[in-house]
């Protein structure tokens, strides 16, 4: 796909949200594919966060290097191991509750280099 110059259009009733970088609809954006293809250092990091969640914490899993269906399958397996809910947002897996030790062990068993991050 050929990149178009941005004309400042952010939303269209025909296509919905459009990318400000290339001008295509967000689902067909060629800019985001370049950003998502970047790989980290190969270490999966598990952190705990309560910010914006009214005190209830979640474990955030970043750096898996997976995308799409593979990431959702991994999240599903990890949720089963922890016995709790969770979701996938922007390439980050969120597992409800503080299950860092269980998640680190499960990810290591699956062949990832995993480490807990934060206090």
N, C-alpha and C positions, 0 to 999 in steps of 0.2 A: 504494500500500500504506500502510496506517495503521500508525504507529509504536506499538510496545508498550512498556510499562515493563519494564526489565530486572529479572529476579528472581534474578540471580546465576548463572544456568545457563550453563555454558561448553561442555559437551559433552552430546550426546544420542545414544543408540544408534540412534534412528530417523533422525535427520537429520545426525549428525556434529557438527562444530564450529558453535557459534552465536555471533552477534555480541553482545557485552556492551552495545552501545549501543542496538540496536533489538530484540534478542531473536530475530531471524529467523536461519535458516541462513546461513552466510557467503556462499554462492553467490547468495542472494537478498537480501543485506543492502542496505538503502537508505541507510545511513550512508556506505559506501565509495564509492557513486556520486557523492555530493556532494564527497568529498575528491578523487576522480580527475578531476573536471571542472575543477579549478583549472589555469589555464594559467600557464606561467612567463613570463619576459621575452622569449621568442622566440629565445634563443641556446642552441644545442646545445653542451654542454660535454663534452670528452673528457679523462678523467683516467686515471692509471695507479695501480693498487693491488696490493700484495703481501701485505697484512695477512690472516692466517688462511689462506694458501695455500702455506705451506711454502717461501716464497722465489720461487715462480714467479708472475710478474705477469700481470695482465689489464688491459685498457683498459675503462673504464666510460663509457658514453655516456648522458647524462641530458639532460632538457629537450626531447625531441623533440615532445612534445604529441600523440603518436600513442597508440593503444590497441589491444589485441587483435591481430587478424590483420594490421593494417597494420604494427605494431611487429615482429611475427615476420617479415614479408616484408622489412622493412628490415634486420633482423638477418641474414637469410639472404643478402641481397645484399652486405652488408658483410663477412660471413665469406668469401664467394667472392673479393672484392677482396683480402683479406688472406691468403687461403690457409690459414686456421686455423679452429679450432672456436670455439664460443661458445654463449651461451644468453641468454634473456630472463628476468629475475627482478624482480618488483615494478615493472614499468615501466622498468627499467634494462637496457640491452643490455650484456652482458659478452663481450668478444672476447679470446681467449687470446693472450698475447704483447704486446710493446710495438710497436704499429702506429699510434701517434698521428698521425704525419705523413700516412700513407696514408688514415686515417679522416677527418681534417680535409679533405683534398682531395676524397675521395669524397662526403662530405656536402655540401660546397660545390657540387659538380657536380650534386647532386640538388636544390639550391635551398634548403638550410638555411644559416642563419648559424651557423657552427661555429668554435669556438676551443679550443685545448688549455689545460688547467688544471693547475697544479702544476709541480713541477720536473722 
